[in-house]
Amino acid sequence: MAVTIAVTVAVGLVENAATVCTNIPGGKLNVRFEAGDKSDVRGYLAEGEIVTISEEHQEFDGNSWVKLTHPIEGWVNSKYLCEAVSP
């Protein structure tokens, strides 16, 4: 599932934010230095963690990759992100 980056606060969604959704209890998402599965891993994000997405996107090896700016800067496969909802 691709994440729509342009979301509005008016409907309870957090702008430029997403939630890590690996759909595995205790799962971790690899954050990479560059877009693509072959790039080295910079760090990991936990299932349910809220992240900030930059405007940068790349299509690579048939997948959509987005660049994160917080809590760690790097690239993730967008299929592991869900829309973040404000509390």
N, C-alpha and C positions, 0 to 999 in steps of 0.2 A: 504494500500500500504506500503510495507516494504521499508526502505531506505537503499540503498547501501552505506556503510560507506567509502569504499576505492574509493575516487573520485580523479580526477587529475585537477590541476590548468590549464593544457594545453588546456582543452576544456571549460574553463570558470567556472568550478565548484570549490568551496572552499573546500580544504582538511579538513576532520574531522569536517565539519560544516554542519548544517542543518537549515531549516527555520520552525518555528511553523506553521502548516497548519491545523487548526481546521475546516476550511471551514465555519466558522460562523463569520460574521462581528462583531468585538469587542470581539470575543471569547477568552477564557483563557484556558491554558493547565495546569493541575495539575502536579507539580513536587513532587515526593514522596521520603520518606526516604529509602525505599526498593522497589524492583520490585513487582508489583501486586496492584490491585485495593483496597485491604484491608489495605495497608500500609498508615500511616498518611501522610497528605500533608505537605510538607516543604515550598512550595511557589507556585507561579503561573507565567506563561509566557504568553505574549500577542500574539495574531495572528500576524504573519509576523516577529516576533522577531528571530534573528539569534542566534544559540546556538552552543557550541562546544561539540562534542561527544567524550567520552573516548573509549578505546578499549573493555570495559566490556559490555557484552550482556547476557541476560538471557531469556529463554523461560519460561513463567509462565502462567498458566490457559489458554493455547492456544494462548497467545499473545507474541510478541517479545518486550522485554523491553531493553532500552539502558540507560547507565549512562551518564549524562551530567557533564561537569566540569566548564562550564561558560554559562551564567552569574550567575547561581546558581548550586550548586552541588546536584545531586539527580537523580532519575529514572523517565523516561517517557515511555509511550507506543509508539513504533516507528510508529504506523499507523497515528499518528498526526504530523509527521515530513516529510518535503519535502527536496529535494536537495537545497543547498544554491548556488546561482550563484553570482560570483564576479561582482561588478558594472562596 
